[in-house]
Amino acid sequence: MRILFATPEVSDFIQVGGLAAVSAALPRALREFADVRVIIPGYPSVLRGLQDLKPVGRCQPFAALPAFEIDLGHTADGLSFYVVRCRELYERDGTPYSDRSGSDWGDNNIRFATFSYAAAQLARGLVDKHWSADLVHANDWQCALIPGYLEWHYAHIPTVFTIHNLAYQGVFDRSTLGQLGIPEASFNIDGVEFYNRLSFIKAGLVYASHLTTVSQTYAREITTAEFGCGLEGLLRQRADRNQLSGILNGIDESWDPRTCASLLQPFGAGDWTERALNADDVRDQFGLAVSRGPLFALVARLVHQKGVDLVIESAQAIVDAGGQIVVTGKGEPRFEEALLNAQTRAPRSIAVKIGFDDAEARKIFAGSDFTLMPSRFEPCGLSQMYAQRFGSLPIGHRTGGLAETIVDGETGFLFDRPSAPGFLGSLCRAFSTFGMKDRLDHMRRAAMAQAFSWTDSAKSYAALYRSSL
């Protein structure tokens, strides 16, 4: 079984969100079941990270999409990567999606249509004469045209399309249809049209053989008006035909506090004295006062979806009750500014680091007592899994993957509505638990016992692939 796994980011080389971590771990876990090869755009970090890149083929321009080359390389552990090389599209400073100022690249439609077209051609065996795909697994809107290009070129290759976050859809002006080589006949309610605009993600939702998302709860939620982002009708149709599944993400084995090299002091369940040394380290690094109170962490993209405004609104109450807050992440300027202002008002109780560093995040999970996740919606979420493995009890809204991975009152705390009163209620429960050492010990042990392995997820995807062939 030959699987082409298409993704716009992989944490081996470049990471913007949780998709990168999934794209690094899932293909590796799937190697037990299939010949899995990843395809990714040729960003500078990818070209630097794969030392054995060799060209396997070249494609000529298509519509207004430029010519490109596809190279094949491997990571140190042998995972195969096809890299779409087009200097004018991918070799730029910034993130995969935006420039250094945070503004989306103005030609993202061309960039990810080219990538999708490249993946489709590779899958068909028209690029690498030694390899073609039995199935393509495409991820998020940046890869969503792959099922479309296969359909429009009459290639009968099954596709699985995974929705990691339905709120990001890749919507562009309809005038670009011809430039992208998308048939005019597909621009209708049963195709790529979305309120008279071109929707990349809708191409994936319409043309893929099977849809998945990253938790069973989110798979149900996106069929409702509250979470469906205007696509709930289409998603209900796919669900009614048993063509929409929820498969929970996992986390990789490096998230083990007994062996994690990023920590000042490794520890296991029950080693609370050793764990406290990590808390002291975090307070010292972030300039927080020595304290016997609880340390709350926010490790997230600083955007509205993540409920950052609820954290800002509750920050003073946390400090007044004897708690401290440490924040790391980046996102919307309004939230970054508000958090930095909160730090200015209480610099020994609130610490904010704009930006993200994996090693620093690991230290924070290992040193904090509670991790704040008041997300308005959360397709899966990874931070609550990382937090539990490191003994930091998550406080989350009962939605998506949070509802499936946090056991309320046992491994963390859940609240039912994404509102300040609901969030404050869970914060009060956390403070109460922190004051009951036996209860805190029990909950930490239960949280750290959670596995969140990729093994079960990989088995589910492999079974889905086989049933789709």
C-alpha positions as CSV (number, residue, x, y, z in Angstrom):
1,M,0.0,0.0,0.0
2,R,1.7,3.2,-1.2
3,I,0.5,6.4,0.6
4,L,1.4,10.0,-0.4
5,F,0.9,12.2,2.7
6,A,0.6,15.8,1.6
7,T,1.2,18.6,4.1
8,P,2.2,22.3,4.1
9,E,4.3,22.0,7.3
10,V,6.3,19.3,9.2
11,S,7.9,20.0,12.6
12,D,11.2,18.4,11.5
13,F,11.7,21.6,9.4
14,I,9.0,24.2,10.0
15,Q,6.0,24.7,12.3
16,V,3.2,27.1,12.5
17,G,0.5,25.0,14.2
18,G,-0.3,21.5,15.4
19,L,-0.5,20.2,11.9
20,A,3.3,20.2,11.8
21,A,3.6,17.9,14.8
22,V,0.9,15.6,13.3
23,S,2.7,15.6,10.0
24,A,6.0,14.5,11.6
25,A,4.5,11.8,13.8
26,L,1.7,10.2,11.9
27,P,3.6,9.2,8.7
28,R,6.3,7.6,10.9
29,A,3.7,5.7,12.9
30,L,2.1,4.5,9.6
31,R,5.3,3.0,8.2
32,E,4.4,-0.2,10.0
33,F,1.4,-0.5,7.7
34,A,2.4,1.1,4.4
35,D,5.0,2.7,2.2
36,V,4.4,6.3,3.3
37,R,6.0,9.2,1.6
38,V,5.5,12.9,2.5
39,I,5.3,15.7,0.0
40,I,6.0,19.3,1.2
41,P,6.8,22.6,-0.5
42,G,10.5,23.4,-0.8
43,Y,10.8,26.0,1.9
44,P,14.4,27.0,2.7
45,S,14.3,25.1,6.0
46,V,13.2,22.0,4.2
47,L,16.0,22.3,1.6
48,R,18.5,22.8,4.5
49,G,17.1,19.9,6.5
50,L,17.2,17.2,3.8
51,Q,20.8,16.7,2.8
52,D,20.3,13.9,0.2
53,L,17.8,15.6,-2.1
54,K,17.9,14.3,-5.7
55,P,15.6,15.4,-8.5
56,V,13.1,12.7,-9.7
57,G,11.2,14.7,-12.2
58,R,10.0,18.1,-13.5
59,C,6.6,19.4,-14.6
60,Q,5.9,22.1,-17.2
61,P,3.7,25.1,-16.5
62,F,-0.1,24.3,-16.2
63,A,-2.6,27.2,-16.7
64,A,-0.9,30.1,-14.8
65,L,1.0,27.7,-12.4
66,P,4.7,27.8,-13.0
67,A,7.0,24.9,-13.8
68,F,8.5,23.0,-10.8
69,E,10.9,20.2,-10.0
70,I,10.2,17.5,-7.5
71,D,13.2,16.1,-5.5
72,L,13.3,13.1,-3.2
73,G,15.2,13.1,0.1
74,H,15.1,11.3,3.5
75,T,15.4,12.2,7.2
76,A,18.0,10.6,9.4
77,D,15.4,7.9,10.5
78,G,14.6,7.1,6.9
79,L,11.3,8.9,6.3
80,S,10.9,9.7,2.6
81,F,10.1,13.3,1.5
82,Y,9.2,14.6,-1.9
83,V,10.0,18.3,-2.1
84,V,8.3,20.6,-4.6
85,R,11.0,23.0,-5.7
86,C,10.0,26.3,-7.2
87,R,12.2,29.2,-6.0
88,E,9.8,31.9,-6.9
89,L,7.0,30.4,-4.8
90,Y,8.6,28.8,-1.7
91,E,12.1,30.1,-1.1
92,R,11.1,33.2,0.9
93,D,11.6,34.6,4.4
94,G,8.6,34.2,6.7
95,T,6.2,31.4,7.5
96,P,4.7,29.0,5.0
97,Y,1.7,31.3,4.8
98,S,2.8,34.8,5.5
99,D,5.7,37.3,5.3
100,R,7.8,38.4,8.3
101,S,5.2,41.0,9.2
102,G,2.4,38.4,9.5
103,S,0.6,39.4,6.3
104,D,-0.6,36.5,4.1
105,W,1.4,36.1,0.9
106,G,-0.6,37.7,-1.9
107,D,-0.1,34.7,-4.1
108,N,-1.1,31.9,-1.7
109,N,-3.6,30.7,-4.2
110,I,-0.9,30.1,-6.8
111,R,1.5,28.7,-4.2
112,F,-0.8,26.0,-2.8
113,A,-2.5,25.3,-6.1
114,T,0.9,24.5,-7.5
115,F,1.7,22.3,-4.6
116,S,-1.6,20.5,-4.9
117,Y,-1.1,20.0,-8.6
118,A,2.4,18.7,-8.0
119,A,1.1,16.1,-5.5
120,A,-1.6,15.0,-7.9
121,Q,0.9,14.5,-10.7
122,L,3.2,12.6,-8.5
123,A,0.4,10.4,-7.2
124,R,-0.5,9.6,-10.9
125,G,3.0,8.4,-11.6
126,L,3.8,11.3,-13.9
127,V,6.8,12.6,-12.0
128,D,8.8,9.8,-10.4
129,K,9.0,6.9,-12.8
130,H,9.7,4.5,-10.0
131,W,6.7,5.4,-7.7
132,S,3.0,6.3,-7.8
133,A,0.4,6.4,-5.0
134,D,-2.4,4.0,-4.2
135,L,-4.0,6.7,-2.1
136,V,-3.3,10.3,-1.2
137,H,-3.8,11.7,2.3
138,A,-4.2,15.5,2.0
139,N,-4.3,17.9,5.0
140,D,-6.1,21.2,5.4
141,W,-6.9,23.8,2.8
142,Q,-3.4,24.1,1.4
143,C,-3.7,20.6,0.1
144,A,-7.4,20.6,-0.6
145,L,-7.1,21.0,-4.4
146,I,-5.4,17.6,-4.7
147,P,-8.7,15.6,-4.7
148,G,-10.0,18.2,-7.2
149,Y,-7.1,17.9,-9.6
150,L,-7.3,14.1,-9.5
151,E,-11.1,14.3,-10.3
152,W,-10.7,16.9,-13.0
153,H,-8.0,14.8,-14.7
154,Y,-10.0,11.6,-14.5
155,A,-7.4,9.9,-12.2
156,H,-9.1,7.2,-10.1
157,I,-6.9,7.5,-7.1
158,P,-8.8,7.5,-3.7
159,T,-8.1,10.4,-1.4
160,V,-8.5,11.0,2.4
161,F,-8.9,14.7,3.3
162,T,-8.3,15.7,6.9
163,I,-9.7,18.8,8.4
164,H,-7.4,20.1,11.2
165,N,-9.3,23.4,11.6
166,L,-12.4,24.2,9.5
167,A,-12.0,27.9,10.3
168,Y,-9.1,28.2,7.9
169,Q,-10.5,27.6,4.4
170,G,-8.4,29.2,1.7
171,V,-11.0,31.4,0.1
172,F,-10.0,33.5,-3.0
173,D,-11.6,35.5,-5.8
174,R,-13.4,33.5,-8.4
175,S,-11.5,35.3,-11.2
176,T,-8.5,33.0,-10.4
177,L,-10.3,29.8,-11.5
178,G,-8.6,29.8,-14.9
179,Q,-5.2,30.7,-13.6
180,L,-5.3,27.6,-11.3
181,G,-6.6,25.3,-14.0
182,I,-9.9,24.7,-12.2
183,P,-12.8,23.9,-14.6
184,E,-15.4,26.6,-14.8
185,A,-18.0,23.9,-14.6
186,S,-16.9,23.1,-11.0
187,F,-17.8,26.6,-9.8
188,N,-21.2,25.8,-8.4
189,I,-22.8,24.9,-5.0
190,D,-21.8,21.3,-5.6
191,G,-18.2,22.2,-6.4
192,V,-15.7,24.8,-5.3
193,E,-18.1,27.8,-5.1
194,F,-18.6,29.4,-1.6
195,Y,-20.7,32.6,-1.6
196,N,-19.5,33.4,-5.1
197,R,-15.9,32.9,-4.2
198,L,-13.4,30.0,-4.7
199,S,-13.0,27.8,-1.7
200,F,-10.0,25.5,-1.6
201,I,-11.2,23.6,1.4
202,K,-14.5,22.9,-0.3
203,A,-12.7,21.2,-3.1
204,G,-11.4,18.7,-0.5
205,L,-14.8,18.3,1.2
206,V,-16.5,17.7,-2.2
207,Y,-14.0,15.6,-4.1
208,A,-12.2,13.5,-1.5
209,S,-13.2,9.9,-1.1
210,H,-13.4,10.2,2.6
211,L,-13.2,13.0,5.1
212,T,-11.6,12.8,8.6
213,T,-11.1,15.3,11.3
214,V,-9.0,15.1,14.5
215,S,-11.5,14.0,17.1
216,Q,-14.9,12.3,17.1
217,T,-16.4,15.3,19.0
218,Y,-15.2,17.8,16.4
219,A,-16.5,15.5,13.6
220,R,-20.0,15.9,15.1
221,E,-19.6,19.6,15.9
222,I,-18.7,20.6,12.4
223,T,-22.1,19.3,11.1
224,T,-23.8,22.0,13.2
225,A,-24.3,25.7,12.4
226,E,-22.3,26.7,15.5
227,F,-19.1,25.0,14.3
228,G,-19.6,24.3,10.6
229,C,-18.4,27.7,9.3
230,G,-21.1,27.7,6.6
231,L,-20.2,24.2,5.4
232,E,-22.3,22.2,7.8
233,G,-24.8,21.2,5.2
234,L,-22.2,19.6,3.0
235,L,-20.5,18.0,6.0
236,R,-23.9,16.5,7.2
237,Q,-24.3,15.0,3.8
238,R,-20.9,13.4,3.9
239,A,-21.5,12.2,7.5
240,D,-24.9,10.7,6.5
241,R,-23.1,8.7,3.8
242,N,-20.6,7.5,6.5
243,Q,-17.8,9.5,4.7
244,L,-16.8,11.6,7.7
245,S,-14.8,10.1,10.6
246,G,-13.1,11.5,13.7
247,I,-9.6,10.0,14.5
248,L,-7.9,11.5,17.6
249,N,-4.4,12.7,17.2
250,G,-1.6,11.4,19.4
251,I,1.7,12.8,20.7
252,D,5.2,11.4,20.1
253,E,7.3,9.5,22.6
254,S,9.6,12.4,23.2
255,W,6.9,13.8,25.5
256,D,8.2,11.8,28.5
257,P,9.3,13.8,31.5
258,R,11.6,11.0,32.6
259,T,13.8,11.4,29.6
260,C,13.1,14.8,28.1
261,A,16.5,16.6,27.6
262,S,14.9,20.0,27.7
263,L,14.1,19.8,31.4
264,L,16.4,21.0,34.2
265,Q,15.4,18.0,36.2
266,P,13.7,14.9,34.7
267,F,11.0,13.3,36.8
268,G,8.3,10.6,36.9
269,A,4.9,10.4,38.5
270,G,5.3,10.9,42.3
271,D,8.7,12.7,42.0
272,W,7.2,16.0,43.1
273,T,10.4,17.3,44.7
274,E,12.2,16.9,41.3
275,R,9.3,18.4,39.5
276,A,9.3,21.4,41.8
277,L,12.9,22.2,40.6
278,N,11.5,22.7,37.1
279,A,8.9,25.1,38.5
280,D,11.7,27.0,40.2
281,D,13.6,27.1,36.9
282,V,10.6,28.5,35.0
283,R,10.0,31.2,37.7
284,D,13.7,32.2,37.6
285,Q,13.9,32.3,33.8
286,F,10.7,34.4,33.4
287,G,11.5,36.7,36.3
288,L,8.6,35.6,38.5
289,A,8.7,35.8,42.3
290,V,9.4,32.8,44.4
291,S,6.0,31.6,45.4
292,R,4.1,28.7,47.1
293,G,1.0,29.4,45.0
294,P,0.0,27.7,41.8
295,L,1.7,28.5,38.5
296,F,-0.7,28.6,35.5
297,A,0.6,28.3,31.9
298,L,-0.8,29.5,28.6
299,V,1.2,27.9,25.7
300,A,-0.8,28.7,22.6
301,R,-1.4,30.7,19.5
302,L,-2.6,34.0,20.8
303,V,-5.9,34.2,18.8
304,H,-9.6,34.5,19.5
305,Q,-10.2,30.8,19.0
306,K,-7.9,29.9,21.9
307,G,-10.0,32.0,24.4
308,V,-7.0,34.3,25.1
309,D,-9.4,37.1,26.0
310,L,-10.8,34.9,28.8
311,V,-7.3,34.5,30.2
312,I,-6.7,38.2,30.0
313,E,-10.0,38.9,31.7
314,S,-9.3,36.4,34.5
315,A,-5.6,37.3,35.0
316,Q,-6.1,39.7,37.9
317,A,-8.3,37.2,39.7
318,I,-5.6,34.6,39.4
319,V,-3.0,36.9,40.8
320,D,-5.3,38.2,43.6
321,A,-5.8,34.6,44.7
322,G,-2.1,33.9,44.9
323,G,-1.4,32.4,41.5
324,Q,1.1,33.3,38.8
325,I,0.8,33.1,35.0
326,V,3.4,32.3,32.4
327,V,2.6,32.8,28.7
328,T,4.4,31.9,25.6
329,G,3.0,32.1,22.1
330,K,2.4,34.6,19.3
331,G,-0.7,35.7,17.3
332,E,-3.0,38.6,17.1
333,P,-1.3,41.9,18.0
334,R,-4.3,43.0,20.2
335,F,-3.8,39.9,22.4
336,E,0.0,40.2,22.5
337,E,-0.3,43.8,23.6
338,A,-2.9,43.1,26.3
339,L,-0.9,40.3,27.7
340,L,2.3,42.5,27.8
341,N,0.3,45.2,29.5
342,A,-0.8,42.7,32.1
343,Q,2.8,41.7,32.7
344,T,3.7,45.4,33.1
345,R,1.1,45.8,35.9
346,A,2.2,42.7,37.7
347,P,5.7,41.8,36.6
348,R,6.5,39.4,39.4
349,S,3.2,37.5,38.9
350,I,2.7,37.5,35.2
351,A,5.4,36.7,32.6
352,V,4.9,36.9,28.8
353,K,7.2,35.7,26.1
354,I,6.0,36.5,22.6
355,G,7.2,33.8,20.3
356,F,7.5,30.0,20.5
357,D,10.3,27.7,21.3
358,D,9.7,23.9,21.7
359,A,12.3,23.4,24.5
360,E,10.9,26.4,26.4
361,A,7.4,25.1,26.1
362,R,8.5,21.7,27.5
363,K,10.0,23.5,30.5
364,I,6.8,25.4,31.1
365,F,4.6,22.2,30.9
366,A,7.0,20.6,33.4
367,G,7.0,23.5,35.8
368,S,3.4,24.7,35.7
369,D,0.7,23.3,37.9
370,F,-2.2,24.0,35.5
371,T,-2.4,24.7,31.7
372,L,-5.0,27.1,30.5
373,M,-7.0,26.0,27.4
374,P,-10.3,28.0,27.3
375,S,-10.6,27.5,23.5
376,R,-13.9,28.4,21.9
377,F,-13.4,25.4,19.7
378,E,-10.6,22.9,19.6
379,P,-10.6,20.3,16.8
380,C,-8.1,18.2,18.7
381,G,-5.5,20.1,20.6
382,L,-2.1,18.9,21.6
383,S,-1.2,21.1,24.5
384,Q,-3.6,19.4,26.9
385,M,-1.9,16.1,26.0
386,Y,1.6,17.5,26.5
387,A,0.5,19.1,29.8
388,Q,-0.9,15.9,31.2
389,R,2.1,13.8,30.3
390,F,4.2,16.4,32.2
391,G,1.9,16.7,35.2
392,S,0.3,20.0,34.5
393,L,-3.5,19.7,34.8
394,P,-5.3,21.3,31.9
395,I,-8.3,23.6,32.3
396,G,-10.3,23.5,29.1
397,H,-13.7,24.2,27.5
398,R,-15.6,21.0,26.9
399,T,-15.3,21.0,23.1
400,G,-13.6,18.9,20.4
401,G,-10.5,17.0,21.4
402,L,-10.4,18.6,24.8
403,A,-13.7,16.8,25.7
404,E,-12.1,13.5,24.7
405,T,-8.7,13.8,26.3
406,I,-9.4,15.6,29.6
407,V,-11.2,13.5,32.3
408,D,-13.0,16.2,34.3
409,G,-12.0,16.1,38.0
410,E,-9.5,13.3,37.3
411,T,-6.8,14.5,34.9
412,G,-7.9,18.1,34.6
413,F,-11.0,20.4,34.6
414,L,-13.6,21.1,32.0
415,F,-16.3,23.8,31.8
416,D,-19.3,23.8,29.5
417,R,-19.5,27.3,28.0
418,P,-16.6,29.5,26.7
419,S,-17.4,32.4,29.1
420,A,-15.7,34.2,31.9
421,P,-18.0,32.7,34.6
422,G,-17.5,29.2,33.3
423,F,-13.8,29.7,33.1
424,L,-13.6,31.2,36.6
425,G,-15.5,28.3,38.0
426,S,-12.9,25.9,36.7
427,L,-10.1,28.2,38.0
428,C,-11.7,28.0,41.5
429,R,-11.8,24.2,41.3
430,A,-8.1,24.3,40.4
431,F,-7.2,26.5,43.3
432,S,-9.1,24.3,45.6
433,T,-7.4,21.2,44.3
434,F,-4.0,22.8,44.7
435,G,-4.7,23.2,48.4
436,M,-5.5,19.5,48.8
437,K,-2.1,17.8,48.3
438,D,-3.5,14.2,48.3
439,R,-6.1,15.2,45.6
440,L,-3.4,17.1,43.6
441,D,-1.1,14.0,43.8
442,H,-3.9,11.7,42.6
443,M,-4.8,13.9,39.7
444,R,-1.2,14.4,38.6
445,R,-0.6,10.7,38.7
446,A,-3.7,10.0,36.6
447,A,-2.8,12.7,34.1
448,M,0.8,11.4,33.7
449,A,-0.5,7.9,33.2
450,Q,-2.3,9.0,30.0
451,A,-0.6,7.5,26.9
452,F,-1.9,9.5,23.9
453,S,0.1,7.2,21.7
454,W,0.0,7.5,17.9
455,T,-0.2,3.7,17.6
456,D,-4.0,3.5,17.9
457,S,-4.5,6.5,15.5
458,A,-2.1,5.0,12.9
459,K,-4.1,1.7,13.1
460,S,-7.3,3.6,12.5
461,Y,-5.9,5.5,9.5
462,A,-4.4,2.3,8.0
463,A,-7.8,0.6,8.3
464,L,-9.4,3.6,6.6
465,Y,-6.9,3.6,3.8
466,R,-7.5,-0.2,3.1
467,S,-11.2,0.3,3.1
468,S,-10.9,3.2,0.6
469,L,-8.8,1.2,-2.0
